[in-house]
Amino acid sequence: MKSNYIPVNEPLLEGNEKKYLAECIDTGWISSDGPFIKIFEQKFAKQMGRKYGVAVTNGTAAIDAAVDALDIGPGDEVILPTFTIISCILQIVRSGATPVLVDSDPLTWNMDVSQIESKITPRTKAIMVVHIYGLPVDMGPVLKICNKYNLKLIEDAAEVIGQTYNGKPCGSFGHISTVSFYPNKHITTGEGGMILTDDENLAEICRGLRNLCFQPNKRFVHERLGWNLRMTNIQAALGLAQIEKIEQFIQKKRDIGYQYTKLLKDISCIQLPLVSTDFAENIYWVYGIVLDLKKKIDSETIIKKLSQAGIGARPFFCPMHQQPVLKKMGFFSNQKYPVAERMYKYGFYIPSGLSLERSQIDRVAKNIKLIIKNI
Ligand SMILES: Cc1ncc(COP(=O)(O)O)c(C=O)c1O
């Protein structure tokens, strides 16, 4: 029986998960050498329209390896959205490269691609796009810019597994693309991630980076600094079972999104996610809401009120230029990105996990209406 509390996310593990996990135990294959790893990599890469998949420990590690594999380092600049998770910027900063930020589009909440070209300098080496909350970045202009200036493209598709841009899978656009399999993602391995590419050489570099850069012939002699980012057979077993259900999962996410929109669309002074854009229909990784300034209530207040009603909710991302740790390091002083700042202050997301039930959606919507009415 479900408890009365509605968490912001709960995964759905109702397919072959138990069967494949039992196989790991029965055969004793629990490390990263087990057979599910390769099968999962191949199946997932194919699903995402890529030649190679390199399974790793989480989505952050996938981005770290992607940035390193492209030899990004001191003197290089990487353009990315300010409105994203800190995972995107960590290896850029640690490598000694310079992150260069762009603001968001106020409707899609994705990076405003019209701002990218003005940020390019002779030092720009790569653009990192991050598809936010279920709608893809407008990739057409980004691809044109990458071609025109000969830039590398890193694509963070963590939040859009199963989404497409003009019919082509998100995760198929970057020289290197990455995903996360954390339990709030469209498919989960508990913790996990994958690096995706069509470039055999880059795939080989990423396999090396994942495995401490051991060399095939001289195992303990290292030519490059790597990490231990190996995914286990147990995680891959989960992933394999999950991927069998991807279409159902996306449909369920869309149904949740449509239900919320139907129930919330008449409330004035709140902005809901777009149902679609010219190039995609939303898959609602999370169902985000941005409060209108006129309401004089910020996301922190409404999250507290929802919590008192037994409903989990989370704030939107804190933009990179407002991160204390990065400001202390001397980044982004006096830079302003008004759209992302507003989204952070007034944006929050409500329960939208795969096991959410219709009655819970109704309860969440009813409480939001009530809270806003009583302000
Ligand atoms: C856009 C994006 N990139 C990267 C990550 C990091 O993934 P992980 O939590 O698996 O490290 C997340 C996690 O939520 C994310 O939303």
The ligand as a Gaussian input file, in Angstrom:
#p B3LYP/6-31G(d) Opt

LIG

0 1
 C       21.200000      17.390000     -17.094000
 C       21.884000      16.489000     -16.139000
 N       23.167000      16.162000     -16.359000
 C       23.851000      15.358000     -15.520000
 C       23.257000      14.835000     -14.403000
 C       24.079000      14.022000     -13.455000
 O       23.756000      12.678000     -13.442000
 P       24.147000      11.765000     -12.176000
 O       23.243000      12.146000     -11.066000
 O       23.899000      10.379000     -12.677000
 O       25.588000      12.002000     -11.877000
 C       21.923000      15.126000     -14.132000
 C       21.264000      14.548000     -12.941000
 O       20.163000      14.786000     -12.570000
 C       21.211000      15.989000     -15.010000
 O       19.943000      16.333000     -14.790000

